[in-house]
Amino acid sequence: MTTPCSTSLETPGVAAHTAVVASDRRPSPRTSKPSSAPAARRGQPGPSASAPEVPDPFGPAQRKQLLLRLGLPVAAVWLIGGLIAGVAQSSAVRWSALAVPLLASLVVLGLLLYVARQAKKARGVANILRGVETSEDRQAALARLDADYKGTDPAAVFAKAQLLMQDDPRQALAELEKIDLGKVLAPVADEARAQRAMLHLMLGEVSPARQLADGVGLNRHDDARTRAMLSAVVAEAWARSGDAKKAQDTLALFDPEEGALAPVRPQLYRALAFTAAHVNDVKAMRRALRKLAAQDARILGGFLMKRTHPLLQREAKRLLEQSGAVQRRVQVQR
């Protein structure tokens, strides 16, 4: 069960945290250069033109799903307990039969209260990030997060990391490392691992990314966008560390053009490009890169880093030159 207490990646409660925070000004792809666009240089999606809509992390759909998952087993326990109590001759057996479902009900109630509290916290964090567009907005949002939330609160940590990765991915990575993976719920730990792995991959550090990716349990996540985002990060780490076929099989489960996956489309195509290059599927690699270029050519700057597959480097550079995002070098022979 993916709870809405997490504020990472693309869970139903925190999509606002993973949408790339807009920069001060969106330059034209014809005039901008990767050297002046941190997001492009690190392979992140380009800045968004407007702040994303903040969803309700504990809306009707999420509440219905959670109540069904928890309510049906509790109802079954009450039914069994009631039947036993109805035929039991001993009062001790009768009370024991009723005590078990009562205890289960109290546990479920406590869990619902916990989830509701975390959802309210996630909504507050998402609202802080709603209007973030400029560097000054990011600094103001960081100050509010520091003032309103504890330093190790997962909701605040994910939000701070999202703000910091725009200018300093190392600091964002250090912020994510504050989350104790052994003390949070498994789905939250998965998302923290994936966020950290994504930053390592953008910095060209494949080995630590692979270690984190191997700890992510993809089957723990039911939400389509969450599972697609986690799979994209994990697949890229696998492909770049020698398991390209495994990555290919994982990504084959998703269609990036599906409407519900639009927020994570850049990450999926990035993973597809790396995977295709490492299985020597040039056609698929070029198709993925063209899809990325169509969204924002500056994203291709993330493929020009060291330790990137040579095929990817050459094709990404060619597409960047065609887009006008970088100027071609003209050598004059004398």
Backbone torsions as a table, in degrees:
resi	resn	phi	psi	omega
1	MET	NA	126.3	176.5
2	THR	-91.4	114.0	-179.1
3	THR	-87.1	153.6	-179.6
4	PRO	-81.9	15.2	178.6
5	CYS	-78.0	-18.1	-179.9
6	SER	-81.7	149.4	177.7
7	THR	-126.4	48.6	-180.0
8	SER	-122.7	175.9	173.5
9	LEU	35.7	-132.7	-175.6
10	GLU	-122.8	51.0	173.9
11	THR	-71.2	159.6	-177.6
12	PRO	-56.1	-29.1	-175.8
13	GLY	-90.6	-9.1	-170.4
14	VAL	-142.1	37.0	178.3
15	ALA	-61.5	-28.4	-179.0
16	ALA	-63.8	-27.7	-176.7
17	HIS	-74.2	-25.5	-174.8
18	THR	-100.0	-14.2	171.8
19	ALA	-65.4	135.5	-175.3
20	VAL	-66.5	128.3	-177.4
21	VAL	-69.2	133.9	-174.9
22	ALA	-65.2	144.3	177.4
23	SER	-85.2	-179.3	-174.7
24	ASP	-57.9	-37.7	-176.8
25	ARG	-156.0	139.5	180.0
26	ARG	-93.2	106.9	-178.7
27	PRO	-77.1	160.2	177.1
28	SER	-71.3	139.2	178.5
29	PRO	-58.7	-20.9	-179.4
30	ARG	-77.9	-19.3	-175.9
31	THR	-116.7	-16.0	-176.3
32	SER	-82.6	157.5	177.6
33	LYS	-126.9	147.9	179.1
34	PRO	-57.6	-30.5	-178.0
35	SER	-66.9	-23.2	179.6
36	SER	-104.3	6.8	180.0
37	ALA	-127.3	95.4	-176.6
38	PRO	-56.7	-37.3	-177.7
39	ALA	-64.3	-39.3	179.9
40	ALA	-70.0	-38.9	-177.3
41	ARG	-64.3	-32.3	-177.8
42	ARG	-94.4	3.7	176.2
43	GLY	81.3	16.1	178.1
44	GLN	-85.6	158.5	171.6
45	PRO	-59.7	148.2	-179.1
46	GLY	-64.5	168.0	-178.0
47	PRO	-65.5	145.7	-178.7
48	SER	-84.6	151.8	-176.9
49	ALA	-75.7	-26.6	-179.1
50	SER	-144.6	159.6	-180.0
51	ALA	-66.7	140.0	-178.6
52	PRO	-72.5	155.5	175.8
53	GLU	-70.0	135.2	-177.9
54	VAL	-89.5	115.5	-179.0
55	PRO	-80.5	165.9	176.0
56	ASP	-87.6	114.1	-176.5
57	PRO	-71.3	-9.8	178.9
58	PHE	-134.3	48.4	-177.3
59	GLY	-75.9	-176.2	-176.7
60	PRO	-57.1	-42.0	-178.0
61	ALA	-64.6	-43.9	-179.8
62	GLN	-67.2	-39.5	179.4
63	ARG	-64.6	-42.8	-179.7
64	LYS	-62.0	-43.8	-179.3
65	GLN	-64.2	-42.7	-178.5
66	LEU	-66.9	-42.4	-179.4
67	LEU	-65.0	-37.3	178.2
68	LEU	-65.6	-42.9	-177.8
69	ARG	-66.1	-37.3	-177.4
70	LEU	-93.1	-35.3	-174.6
71	GLY	-70.6	-40.0	-178.1
72	LEU	-62.9	-46.9	177.0
73	PRO	-62.5	-39.0	179.3
74	VAL	-65.5	-40.0	178.1
75	ALA	-62.8	-38.8	178.1
76	ALA	-64.9	-40.0	178.7
77	VAL	-64.9	-40.8	177.5
78	TRP	-63.6	-38.6	-179.9
79	LEU	-64.0	-46.0	179.7
80	ILE	-65.2	-44.5	179.5
81	GLY	-62.1	-39.3	179.2
82	GLY	-65.7	-39.8	178.3
83	LEU	-64.1	-42.7	179.5
84	ILE	-64.6	-43.6	-179.6
85	ALA	-64.8	-30.7	-178.2
86	GLY	-71.7	-27.2	-177.9
87	VAL	-107.4	-7.7	-177.1
88	ALA	-70.3	140.4	177.7
89	GLN	-91.3	-26.6	-177.6
90	SER	-93.7	137.7	177.9
91	SER	-66.7	-32.3	179.3
92	ALA	-64.5	-42.9	178.0
93	VAL	-65.5	-39.8	-178.8
94	ARG	-62.5	-46.6	-179.7
95	TRP	-68.6	-35.4	178.0
96	SER	-64.9	-39.4	179.6
97	ALA	-63.9	-30.8	179.0
98	LEU	-88.1	-25.3	-178.1
99	ALA	-70.1	-35.5	-178.4
100	VAL	-62.5	-52.1	178.1
101	PRO	-65.5	-31.0	177.0
102	LEU	-63.9	-43.8	178.1
103	LEU	-63.1	-41.8	178.4
104	ALA	-62.5	-38.7	178.9
105	SER	-64.0	-40.5	179.4
106	LEU	-65.5	-39.8	178.3
107	VAL	-63.1	-45.1	179.4
108	VAL	-63.8	-40.8	178.1
109	LEU	-61.4	-43.5	177.7
110	GLY	-61.9	-40.1	178.7
111	LEU	-64.9	-41.0	178.6
112	LEU	-63.3	-40.7	177.9
113	LEU	-64.0	-40.1	178.5
114	TYR	-63.3	-46.0	-179.5
115	VAL	-63.5	-41.3	179.5
116	ALA	-62.7	-40.0	179.0
117	ARG	-65.8	-42.5	178.6
118	GLN	-67.3	-35.9	178.5
119	ALA	-65.3	-40.9	177.3
120	LYS	-62.4	-39.0	178.3
121	LYS	-65.5	-41.3	179.0
122	ALA	-64.4	-38.8	177.1
123	ARG	-61.8	-41.0	179.0
124	GLY	-62.6	-42.8	178.6
125	VAL	-64.1	-43.6	-179.7
126	ALA	-61.9	-37.8	179.0
127	ASN	-67.8	-32.6	175.7
128	ILE	-63.7	-37.3	-178.0
129	LEU	-84.7	-6.7	-173.5
130	ARG	-55.8	-48.3	-172.9
131	GLY	-99.6	17.8	-177.1
132	VAL	-76.6	119.1	179.3
133	GLU	-134.3	-35.8	-175.7
134	THR	-110.6	172.6	177.2
135	SER	-61.1	-38.1	178.0
136	GLU	-65.0	-38.3	176.6
137	ASP	-61.9	-39.8	-179.9
138	ARG	-64.8	-42.1	178.8
139	GLN	-64.3	-40.1	178.9
140	ALA	-66.3	-39.7	178.6
141	ALA	-65.5	-40.7	177.4
142	LEU	-60.9	-41.3	179.4
143	ALA	-63.6	-41.6	179.0
144	ARG	-65.7	-39.8	179.1
145	LEU	-64.7	-40.2	177.6
146	ASP	-64.1	-36.0	-176.5
147	ALA	-78.7	-33.7	-171.7
148	ASP	-97.2	-17.8	-173.5
149	TYR	-132.7	153.0	177.1
150	LYS	-69.0	155.4	-175.2
151	GLY	-62.6	-28.3	-177.6
152	THR	-105.8	9.5	177.9
153	ASP	-66.6	123.2	-175.4
154	PRO	-55.6	-39.2	-179.3
155	ALA	-59.5	-47.2	-179.1
156	ALA	-70.6	-37.3	-178.9
157	VAL	-62.5	-46.8	178.7
158	PHE	-61.3	-41.2	-179.2
159	ALA	-65.6	-44.1	178.9
160	LYS	-61.9	-42.5	179.6
161	ALA	-61.4	-39.9	179.8
162	GLN	-63.5	-38.0	178.4
163	LEU	-71.6	-41.1	-175.3
164	LEU	-72.9	-30.8	-175.6
165	MET	-66.1	-15.5	176.8
166	GLN	-63.4	-38.9	-174.8
167	ASP	-115.2	-28.2	-174.6
168	ASP	-146.3	87.1	-178.6
169	PRO	-62.3	-29.1	177.3
170	ARG	-63.6	-42.0	179.3
171	GLN	-68.6	-36.8	176.4
172	ALA	-62.8	-40.1	178.1
173	LEU	-63.7	-42.7	178.3
174	ALA	-63.0	-35.4	178.4
175	GLU	-65.9	-43.1	-179.9
176	LEU	-66.1	-29.5	-179.8
177	GLU	-70.5	-8.0	176.4
178	LYS	-71.8	-20.4	-179.7
179	ILE	-77.1	120.4	177.0
180	ASP	-78.2	106.3	-174.3
181	LEU	-62.4	-23.0	-179.6
182	GLY	-85.9	-7.4	-175.2
183	LYS	-114.6	-0.4	178.1
184	VAL	-110.6	166.2	178.2
185	LEU	-61.2	149.5	-175.2
186	ALA	-55.4	-43.8	178.7
187	PRO	-62.3	-36.9	178.0
188	VAL	-67.2	-41.3	177.4
189	ALA	-62.0	-39.4	177.6
190	ASP	-59.7	-44.0	-177.8
191	GLU	-69.3	-35.4	175.6
192	ALA	-64.7	-43.1	176.8
193	ARG	-59.8	-43.9	-177.6
194	ALA	-66.6	-40.4	177.5
195	GLN	-61.5	-45.5	179.7
196	ARG	-65.5	-41.7	178.5
197	ALA	-61.7	-40.4	179.5
198	MET	-61.0	-43.0	178.6
199	LEU	-65.7	-42.1	177.2
200	HIS	-60.2	-41.2	179.9
201	LEU	-65.3	-40.4	178.8
202	MET	-66.8	-24.7	177.6
203	LEU	-91.0	0.4	179.1
204	GLY	80.9	17.6	-178.2
205	GLU	-103.6	89.4	-170.8
206	VAL	-76.7	-40.2	-174.9
207	SER	-60.0	-51.6	177.6
208	PRO	-64.9	-31.4	177.3
209	ALA	-64.2	-41.4	-179.5
210	ARG	-65.1	-41.0	179.4
211	GLN	-60.9	-41.2	179.1
212	LEU	-70.9	-40.6	-178.1
213	ALA	-62.9	-36.6	-179.4
214	ASP	-65.7	-18.7	179.4
215	GLY	-90.5	-2.4	-178.3
216	VAL	-84.3	127.7	177.2
217	GLY	-97.9	96.6	-175.7
218	LEU	-64.0	-29.8	-177.9
219	ASN	-74.6	-4.3	178.6
220	ARG	-84.7	-4.0	-171.4
221	HIS	-119.2	120.3	-177.5
222	ASP	-92.6	-29.5	-179.2
223	ASP	-65.9	131.5	-173.6
224	ALA	-62.2	-43.9	-177.6
225	ARG	-68.4	-41.4	178.7
226	THR	-60.9	-48.3	-179.3
227	ARG	-63.6	-37.5	179.5
228	ALA	-67.6	-41.6	-179.5
229	MET	-66.4	-46.5	178.3
230	LEU	-61.9	-41.5	-179.6
231	SER	-64.2	-37.0	179.4
232	ALA	-63.1	-46.0	-179.5
233	VAL	-66.0	-46.1	-178.9
234	VAL	-63.2	-43.0	-178.8
235	ALA	-64.2	-39.8	177.8
236	GLU	-62.8	-42.5	178.6
237	ALA	-63.0	-41.0	178.3
238	TRP	-64.5	-46.9	-177.1
239	ALA	-61.4	-40.4	-176.2
240	ARG	-81.3	-4.6	179.8
241	SER	-119.8	18.0	171.5
242	GLY	107.6	-2.2	-179.5
243	ASP	-115.1	53.7	-175.6
244	ALA	-64.7	-36.6	-179.7
245	LYS	-65.2	-41.0	177.3
246	LYS	-62.5	-40.8	177.8
247	ALA	-64.2	-41.4	-179.7
248	GLN	-61.7	-43.1	179.0
249	ASP	-64.4	-36.7	179.7
250	THR	-68.7	-45.4	-178.1
251	LEU	-70.6	-22.7	179.6
252	ALA	-64.8	-14.9	-179.3
253	LEU	-79.4	-7.3	-174.1
254	PHE	-125.0	144.0	173.2
255	ASP	-109.7	106.5	-176.6
256	PRO	-58.3	-23.9	-178.1
257	GLU	-83.1	-3.6	176.4
258	GLU	-63.3	135.5	-174.5
259	GLY	-57.3	-39.9	-178.2
260	ALA	-66.4	-20.5	-177.5
261	LEU	-98.2	9.0	-178.5
262	ALA	-54.8	-41.4	-179.3
263	PRO	-64.2	-24.1	-178.0
264	VAL	-109.5	12.2	-177.6
265	ARG	-58.9	-45.2	179.5
266	PRO	-58.8	-41.0	-179.1
267	GLN	-67.2	-36.5	178.3
268	LEU	-66.0	-44.8	-179.6
269	TYR	-68.8	-33.3	175.4
270	ARG	-61.7	-46.8	178.6
271	ALA	-64.1	-39.4	178.1
272	LEU	-63.0	-38.5	179.5
273	ALA	-64.8	-46.4	178.5
274	PHE	-63.3	-43.6	-178.1
275	THR	-64.5	-45.2	-179.9
276	ALA	-61.8	-39.0	179.5
277	ALA	-63.8	-39.4	-176.1
278	HIS	-80.5	-10.0	171.2
279	VAL	-107.7	11.0	177.6
280	ASN	60.0	34.4	174.2
281	ASP	-97.9	85.9	-173.8
282	VAL	-64.5	-39.4	-178.8
283	LYS	-61.1	-47.4	179.7
284	ALA	-66.1	-36.6	178.5
285	MET	-62.5	-46.0	-179.8
286	ARG	-65.3	-37.3	178.6
287	ARG	-63.1	-43.4	179.5
288	ALA	-65.0	-41.2	179.6
289	LEU	-66.5	-38.0	177.9
290	ARG	-65.2	-37.2	176.9
291	LYS	-62.6	-41.1	178.0
292	LEU	-66.3	-43.0	179.8
293	ALA	-62.5	-34.4	179.2
294	ALA	-66.4	-30.0	178.3
295	GLN	-79.5	-48.2	177.7
296	ASP	-168.3	114.1	-175.2
297	ALA	-60.8	-25.8	-178.3
298	ARG	-65.7	-20.8	176.9
299	ILE	-59.7	-30.9	-177.9
300	LEU	-65.9	-16.7	177.1
301	GLY	-60.0	-24.7	179.0
302	GLY	-68.4	-15.0	179.6
303	PHE	-93.8	1.9	-178.6
304	LEU	-97.2	5.0	-179.1
305	MET	-76.8	165.0	176.8
306	LYS	-65.2	157.1	179.2
307	ARG	66.6	17.7	173.3
308	THR	-94.7	146.3	-178.3
309	HIS	-54.6	132.6	-177.2
310	PRO	-55.5	-37.4	178.2
311	LEU	-61.2	-41.7	178.6
312	LEU	-65.2	-43.3	-179.7
313	GLN	-59.3	-47.9	-177.2
314	ARG	-65.2	-45.6	-177.7
315	GLU	-68.8	-40.2	178.5
316	ALA	-64.4	-41.3	178.4
317	LYS	-63.6	-40.9	180.0
318	ARG	-63.3	-44.1	179.5
319	LEU	-67.0	-36.7	177.0
320	LEU	-63.6	-41.6	178.9
321	GLU	-65.4	-39.5	178.4
322	GLN	-65.5	-34.3	-178.3
323	SER	-75.0	-20.0	-176.0
324	GLY	87.6	2.7	179.6
325	ALA	-70.0	-23.6	173.0
326	VAL	-132.4	154.2	179.3
327	GLN	-92.2	139.1	177.5
328	ARG	-71.7	144.4	176.3
329	ARG	-80.9	128.0	179.6
330	VAL	-109.1	115.9	179.6
331	GLN	-99.5	128.4	-178.7
332	VAL	-107.8	120.3	178.4
333	GLN	-89.1	133.6	179.0
334	ARG	-110.0	NA	NA
